[in-house]
Amino acid sequence: MGVTDVSCALATLVLVLQSTTLRSACIVACAAASLLLPVSNAHASNEAMLKLLRILRDRGSITAEEYDELRLSAEAPDAPAAPAIAGGQVRPAPATAPPPQTREAAVTIQPTEQGLDTRVQALERQVAQQDPEAAVKKALNNKWYERLGLRGYTQFRFTQVAQGEGAALEVPADRSVNENESFVIRRGRFVVSGDVSQHLALYAQADFNASTGAADYSLQMRDLYADVNLDEKKAFRVRLGQSKVPFGWVNMQSSQNRGPVERPDALNSAVEGERDYGMYLMWAPPVVRQRYRDLVSQGLKGSGDYGSVAVGLYSGQGLNRSDQNGDPHVIARWAYPFKLPSGQFFEVGAQAYHGKFVTSTQAISTGGATFTPSSPADGVTDERVGLTAVWYPQPIGVEAEWNVGRGPELSEDYRSIGRQSLSGGYVQVNYRKAKGTASLFPFVRWQYYDGARKFARNAPREHINEVDFGLELAKWTELELTMIYTRTFERTRTSLFPYASSRDANRLGFQVQWNY
């Protein structure tokens, strides 16, 4: 076999190996080729073999360790045959007769050396021109799992509280506000999402440090839903599963993007945990969907894409809770992100929902008597209307939301749970300065709420009046530090009877968030 025959065989072997994904087949082929190569062409064949090994390594068909092992084998000089010795004289080894040719081999017409050279050069050019990375992407292009992405974030927190008058300060959403706590992991989120086809998108989010409603914190499902796109432009889509309820811009804004460490109670009290089982029809033209993506990707603290119009039904009992009355809540939302000629984004919106909420109850002991408040089995009317206005931080921003409504609330004599009015909201002023991967985001937020906390046992009425002063710093996009001081003028403790309030309390919090 000539050198050109070897090169041609190896080049052909490369093309064959391109069509297989079995690494073991590649290794066996390399080993077999190295054993079959004649000794007389060792140098030329070794060069061809090394070239083949490099191609296989670069394409990922063999590992770097396997490449090094095979390379050493290919580069090792062949040991000469031991000479025959007789009577002290070195005799040449007897010539080995060539094996008899078969009839088929005898009549095979071999191409000329010049023809082989031309074929080898063409094959070498073909191999050299192929991009291994592009070939892999092309091969996996139609695999649905290649369209899914993994991301997430973790929040590590520490809070110190200077108690004021009245009851001990309690923030239901933030367990770091507790004299018995030191360092806590507030959120540990992992998200898998992507478009698996033109008409189907998946989203799943787990929290590795979520409350299960008791004293323990464990792995919990946060989101698990599918978006079914009804048209080619993906303007209309149906969302099915457990997802965020489209009420309140700040509720839909991810905690990964928000400046203040917790959401304002006035909006979050509508849907604690922000999520529920439901189905929604959403509509937004492509230009609006692109604006929602830009508001997040440009670091402007956007809420994400929940459509310009959303209507639907949801259970109404909250995150990871089954329905209690078979009567789903009805919800509708409209929002539109305007883009001014200057490039400034401005969003306005309105939302409303109606349903019946079944409140959980527990015994109360007062005046020497113990009793459990009565509550209608099918729930109490739960309805709200809210307005939203957001001037995005370019560089100065303003957020404002307010909602009013009626919902379940414990009566003044503690005997029953009925329908009472509620109102509250927040105003936040912030500033954003970014340079490269670094950003600076100071903010001031005032929040107020006067109404029941329906997700607490017995749905006691609470009063909240607080001001937050905060600063978010990020030298790199994957790491953020937030420092926040909160002045609490009043906040009701809703976990324990007699539901007293804390006044004139101060707290200082620190949070490190890493994104991945």
C-alpha positions in Angstrom: 0.0 0.0 0.0 1.5 3.4 -1.0 1.5 6.6 1.0 -1.2 8.1 -1.1 -3.3 4.9 -0.6 -2.9 5.4 3.2 -3.9 9.1 3.0 -6.9 8.3 0.8 -8.0 5.6 3.2 -7.6 7.8 6.2 -9.4 10.7 4.6 -12.2 8.4 3.6 -12.3 7.1 7.2 -12.6 10.7 8.5 -15.7 11.3 6.3 -17.2 8.0 7.5 -16.6 8.9 11.1 -18.3 12.3 10.6 -21.6 10.5 10.2 -21.4 8.6 13.5 -21.8 9.8 17.1 -20.3 6.7 18.7 -16.9 7.6 20.2 -16.1 4.0 20.7 -16.4 3.3 17.0 -13.9 6.1 16.4 -11.3 4.7 18.8 -11.6 1.2 17.4 -11.3 2.5 13.9 -8.1 4.4 14.8 -6.6 1.4 16.5 -7.4 -0.9 13.6 -5.9 1.6 11.1 -2.7 1.9 13.1 -2.3 -2.0 13.1 -3.0 -2.4 9.4 -0.6 0.3 8.2 2.6 -1.3 6.6 5.9 -0.7 8.3 7.5 0.6 5.1 5.2 3.6 5.1 5.4 4.2 8.9 6.5 7.8 8.7 3.9 9.0 6.1 1.1 6.9 7.6 1.9 8.2 11.1 1.6 11.7 9.9 -1.8 10.9 8.3 -2.8 9.1 11.5 -1.9 12.0 13.7 -3.9 14.3 11.4 -6.9 12.0 11.8 -6.5 11.9 15.6 -6.4 15.7 15.8 -9.6 16.0 13.7 -11.4 13.4 15.9 -10.2 15.2 19.1 -11.3 18.6 17.8 -14.7 17.2 16.9 -15.2 15.7 20.3 -15.3 12.1 19.0 -12.4 11.2 21.3 -11.3 12.8 24.5 -8.0 14.7 25.0 -6.7 11.8 27.1 -7.6 9.2 24.4 -5.9 11.5 21.8 -2.7 11.6 23.8 -2.6 7.9 24.3 -3.2 7.1 20.6 -0.7 9.8 19.5 2.1 8.3 21.6 1.3 4.9 20.0 1.3 6.4 16.5 4.6 8.3 17.1 6.5 5.3 18.6 9.2 3.9 16.1 8.6 0.4 14.9 11.1 -2.1 16.3 13.2 -3.8 13.5 12.8 -7.5 13.0 15.3 -9.6 14.9 18.1 -10.9 12.6 18.7 -14.7 12.4 22.1 -15.7 13.9 23.8 -18.9 12.9 27.4 -19.8 13.8 28.1 -16.3 14.9 27.1 -14.9 11.5 24.2 -12.7 11.1 21.9 -14.0 8.4 19.2 -11.9 6.7 15.7 -13.0 7.6 14.2 -15.1 4.9 11.8 -13.3 2.6 8.2 -14.0 3.2 6.2 -15.0 0.2 3.3 -12.7 -0.6 -0.1 -14.2 0.0 -1.7 -15.5 -3.2 -4.1 -13.1 -4.8 -7.7 -14.0 -5.3 -9.2 -13.8 -8.8 -11.2 -10.7 -7.8 -8.1 -9.0 -6.5 -6.1 -9.9 -9.6 -8.6 -8.3 -11.9 -9.0 -5.1 -9.8 -7.9 -2.1 -11.8 -6.0 0.3 -9.5 -6.2 4.0 -10.2 -3.1 5.9 -11.1 -1.0 7.7 -8.5 -2.0 11.0 -10.0 -5.7 10.2 -9.7 -5.2 9.2 -6.1 -3.4 12.5 -5.3 -6.3 14.4 -6.8 -8.8 12.5 -4.8 -6.8 12.9 -1.6 -6.4 16.6 -2.1 -10.2 17.0 -2.7 -11.0 15.0 0.4 -8.5 17.0 2.5 -10.0 20.3 1.3 -13.5 19.0 2.2 -12.4 18.0 5.7 -10.5 21.3 6.2 -13.5 23.5 5.1 -15.9 21.8 7.5 -16.6 23.6 10.9 -16.9 21.0 13.7 -19.0 23.3 15.9 -21.4 24.2 13.1 -21.7 20.5 12.2 -22.6 19.7 15.8 -25.2 22.5 16.0 -26.7 21.4 12.7 -27.0 17.8 13.9 -28.7 18.9 17.2 -30.8 21.6 15.6 -34.0 19.5 15.6 -33.5 18.1 19.2 -36.1 19.7 21.5 -33.8 19.5 24.6 -31.2 21.7 22.8 -33.7 24.5 22.9 -34.0 24.5 26.7 -31.9 26.8 28.9 -30.9 26.6 32.5 -30.5 29.7 34.7 -31.2 30.9 38.2 -30.1 33.0 41.1 -29.5 32.7 44.9 -30.1 35.4 47.6 -28.0 35.3 50.8 -29.3 37.7 53.5 -28.6 39.1 56.9 -30.8 41.5 58.8 -30.5 43.4 62.1 -33.6 44.8 63.8 -33.9 47.6 66.4 -37.3 47.0 67.9 -39.7 49.9 68.6 -42.8 50.0 70.6 -45.5 47.3 70.8 -45.2 43.8 69.3 -42.0 42.3 67.9 -41.5 43.3 64.3 -42.7 40.6 61.8 -42.4 40.6 58.0 -44.2 37.4 56.8 -42.3 37.2 53.5 -38.8 37.7 55.1 -37.8 35.3 57.9 -34.5 37.1 58.3 -36.4 39.8 60.2 -36.3 37.7 63.4 -34.2 38.1 66.5 -33.4 34.3 66.4 -32.1 34.4 62.8 -28.7 35.3 61.5 -27.7 34.4 58.0 -30.4 33.0 55.7 -30.8 31.9 52.1 -34.0 33.8 51.1 -34.3 32.3 47.6 -32.4 29.5 45.7 -34.0 29.4 42.3 -33.3 27.2 39.3 -35.2 27.7 36.0 -35.5 25.5 33.0 -37.2 27.1 30.0 -37.3 27.3 26.3 -39.3 26.9 23.1 -39.5 23.2 22.3 -41.3 23.9 19.1 -42.9 26.7 17.1 -46.1 26.3 19.1 -45.0 25.1 22.5 -42.8 26.8 25.2 -42.0 25.3 28.6 -41.1 27.0 31.9 -40.2 25.3 35.2 -38.8 26.9 38.3 -37.9 25.3 41.6 -36.9 27.0 44.9 -34.4 25.2 47.1 -35.2 27.3 50.2 -39.0 27.9 50.1 -41.5 27.8 52.9 -43.9 24.9 53.0 -46.2 26.7 55.3 -44.7 25.3 58.4 -41.3 26.0 60.2 -39.3 24.0 57.7 -37.8 25.2 54.4 -37.3 22.8 51.5 -37.4 22.3 47.8 -40.6 23.6 46.3 -42.3 24.0 42.9 -42.7 27.7 42.0 -43.6 27.6 38.3 -44.6 24.7 36.1 -46.5 25.8 33.0 -46.7 25.7 29.2 -47.3 28.4 26.7 -49.2 27.3 23.7 -48.7 29.7 20.8 -51.8 29.9 18.6 -50.3 31.7 15.6 -47.0 31.9 13.7 -46.1 35.4 15.1 -46.8 34.2 18.7 -49.1 37.1 19.4 -51.8 34.9 20.9 -50.9 32.3 23.5 -52.6 30.2 26.2 -50.7 29.6 29.4 -51.6 26.5 31.4 -50.3 25.3 34.8 -48.9 27.0 37.9 -47.6 30.5 37.1 -47.7 34.1 38.3 -51.2 35.6 38.4 -51.2 38.7 36.2 -52.2 41.2 38.9 -49.8 43.9 40.0 -46.7 44.9 38.0 -44.4 44.4 41.0 -45.9 40.9 41.6 -44.9 39.9 38.0 -41.4 41.5 38.3 -38.9 38.8 39.2 -37.2 39.1 42.6 -34.0 38.7 40.6 -34.6 42.1 39.0 -36.3 44.0 41.8 -34.3 46.6 43.8 -36.1 46.3 47.2 -35.6 42.9 48.8 -39.3 42.2 49.2 -42.5 43.2 47.4 -44.9 45.8 48.9 -47.6 44.1 51.0 -50.4 46.1 49.5 -50.0 44.4 46.1 -48.6 41.1 47.3 -51.5 40.5 49.7 -53.7 39.9 46.7 -51.6 36.8 45.7 -49.0 35.9 48.3 -46.3 33.9 46.5 -47.5 35.6 43.3 -48.6 32.2 41.8 -51.5 29.9 41.5 -53.0 27.2 39.3 -54.7 28.7 36.3 -55.2 29.2 32.6 -54.8 32.5 30.7 -55.3 33.8 27.2 -52.6 36.4 26.5 -52.1 38.7 23.5 -49.3 41.1 22.6 -48.1 42.1 19.1 -44.4 41.2 18.3 -43.2 44.8 18.8 -44.6 44.8 22.4 -43.1 41.4 23.2 -39.7 42.7 22.0 -40.0 45.7 24.3 -40.7 43.5 27.3 -37.6 41.5 26.5 -35.6 44.7 26.1 -36.7 46.1 29.4 -35.2 43.0 31.1 -32.1 42.5 28.9 -31.1 46.2 29.2 -31.2 46.0 33.0 -34.2 48.4 33.4 -35.9 46.2 36.0 -38.7 45.1 33.7 -41.6 42.8 34.8 -41.3 40.3 31.9 -43.8 39.4 29.2 -47.3 38.8 30.4 -49.0 40.2 27.3 -50.7 43.5 26.7 -54.0 41.8 27.3 -54.5 38.9 29.6 -57.8 37.2 30.7 -58.2 34.0 32.5 -59.2 31.8 35.4 -57.2 30.7 38.4 -57.8 28.7 41.6 -57.6 31.7 44.0 -56.2 29.8 47.0 -52.5 30.6 46.3 -49.2 28.9 45.6 -49.2 25.1 45.8 -52.7 25.1 47.4 -55.6 23.1 46.1 -59.0 24.8 45.4 -61.4 24.8 48.3 -64.7 25.7 46.6 -64.6 24.7 43.0 -65.2 28.4 42.1 -62.2 29.9 40.2 -61.3 33.5 40.3 -61.7 35.6 37.1 -59.0 38.0 36.2 -58.3 40.6 33.4 -55.3 42.8 32.8 -54.3 45.4 30.3 -50.8 47.0 30.0 -48.8 48.8 27.4 -45.1 49.7 27.3 -44.7 52.9 25.3 -41.3 53.8 23.8 -40.8 57.6 23.4 -38.7 59.1 20.5 -35.9 59.7 23.0 -35.8 56.0 23.8 -37.5 56.4 27.2 -39.8 53.5 28.2 -43.1 54.3 30.0 -45.7 51.7 30.9 -49.3 52.0 32.2 -51.7 49.3 33.1 -54.9 48.3 34.9 -56.0 45.0 36.4 -58.9 43.5 38.2 -60.1 40.1 39.6 -63.2 38.6 41.3 -63.8 35.4 43.1 -64.4 33.8 46.5 -61.6 33.0 48.9 -61.8 30.3 51.6 -59.9 31.5 54.7 -58.1 29.0 57.0 -59.0 29.4 60.6 -57.6 28.6 64.1 -58.8 28.8 67.7 -58.7 32.2 69.5 -58.5 32.5 73.3 -59.7 35.8 74.8 -61.7 36.8 77.8 -61.4 33.4 79.3 -63.1 31.8 76.3 -61.7 29.8 73.4 -63.5 29.7 70.1 -62.8 29.4 66.3 -64.2 32.1 64.0 -66.9 30.9 61.6 -66.4 31.3 57.9 -68.6 30.5 54.9 -67.8 27.1 53.4 -67.8 28.4 49.9 -65.6 31.4 50.8 -66.0 35.2 51.1 -66.1 37.6 48.1 -62.5 38.6 47.1 -62.2 41.3 44.5 -59.7 44.1 43.7 -58.9 46.7 41.0 -55.4 48.1 40.6 -53.6 50.7 38.5 -50.0 50.8 37.4 -47.6 53.5 36.1 -43.9 52.9 35.6 -41.3 55.4 34.2 -38.3 53.2 33.7 -34.9 54.3 35.1 -33.2 55.9 32.2 -31.5 57.1 34.4 -34.3 58.3 36.8 -37.3 56.1 37.3 -40.6 56.1 39.1 -42.9 53.2 40.0 -46.4 53.6 41.4 -49.2 51.1 42.0 -52.4 51.3 44.0 -55.3 48.9 44.5 -58.6 48.9 46.2 -61.2 46.2 46.8 -63.0 44.0 49.3 -62.0 40.7 50.8 -62.3 38.3 53.7 -61.5 39.8 57.2 -61.8 38.8 60.8 -64.7 40.7 62.6 -64.0 43.1 65.5 -65.4 40.6 68.0 -63.3 37.8 66.5 -66.3 35.5 66.0 -66.6 35.4 62.2 -64.9 36.2 58.9 -66.8 38.5 56.5 -66.2 40.9 53.7 -64.5 44.2 54.3 -62.9 46.9 52.3 -59.1 47.3 51.7 -56.8 49.8 50.0 -53.0 50.4 49.6 -50.1 50.8 47.3 -46.6 52.1 46.9 -44.5 54.7 45.3 -40.8 54.2 44.4 -38.2 56.6 43.0 -35.0 55.1 41.7 -31.9 56.0 39.7 -29.8 53.7 37.5 -26.2 54.3 36.4 -24.4 51.6 34.3 -21.0 51.3 32.8 -19.9 48.1 31.2 -21.0 45.3 33.5 -21.1 47.5 36.6 -24.3 49.2 37.8 -25.5 51.5 40.6 -29.2 51.5 41.6 -30.2 53.6 44.6 -33.9 53.7 45.5 -36.5 55.1 48.0 -39.9 53.4 48.4 -42.9 54.2 50.5 -45.6 51.6 51.0 -49.0 51.7 52.7 -51.7 49.1 53.3 -54.9 49.1 55.3 -56.8 45.8 54.9 -56.9 42.1 55.8 -54.1 39.6 55.2 -56.4 36.9 53.7 -53.6 34.3 53.5 -53.0 34.4 57.3 -55.1 32.2 59.5 -58.3 34.0 60.5 -57.5 36.8 58.0 -56.8 39.6 60.6 -56.7 43.2 59.5 -53.2 44.8 59.2 -51.9 48.3 59.0 -48.5 48.9 57.2 -46.7 52.2 56.8 -43.0 51.9 55.9 -40.2 53.7 54.1 -37.2 51.9 52.5 -33.9 53.5 51.6 -31.7 51.1 49.5 -28.7 50.8 47.3 -28.0 48.0 44.9 -24.4 47.6 43.7 -23.1 45.3 41.0 -19.5 45.3 39.6 -20.4 42.2 37.5 -23.7 41.2 36.2 -23.4 37.8 38.0 -23.0 39.3 41.5 -25.1 42.0 43.2 -25.0 43.5 46.7 -28.0 45.3 48.2 -28.0 47.4 51.4 -31.4 48.6 52.7 -32.6 50.5 55.7 -36.3 50.4 56.6 -38.2 52.7 58.9 -41.4 51.1 60.1 -43.9 53.5 61.4 -46.5 50.8 61.9 -46.8 47.1 61.0 -49.3 44.6 62.4 -48.1 41.2 63.5 -50.6 38.8 61.8 -49.2 35.4 62.9 -50.3 35.5 66.6 -53.4 36.7 68.4 -54.1 39.5 69.6 -52.6 40.8 66.3 -50.8 43.8 67.9 -48.7 46.3 65.9 -45.0 47.2 66.0 -44.3 50.9 65.8 -41.2 53.0 65.3 -39.0 50.1 64.5 -35.8 50.2 62.4 -34.0 47.5 60.5 -30.9 47.2 58.4 -30.5 44.5 55.9 -27.7 43.1 53.6 -28.2 40.8 50.6 -25.8 39.2 48.2 -27.3 37.8 45.1 -25.4 35.7 42.5 -26.9 35.0 39.1 -26.1 32.1 36.8 
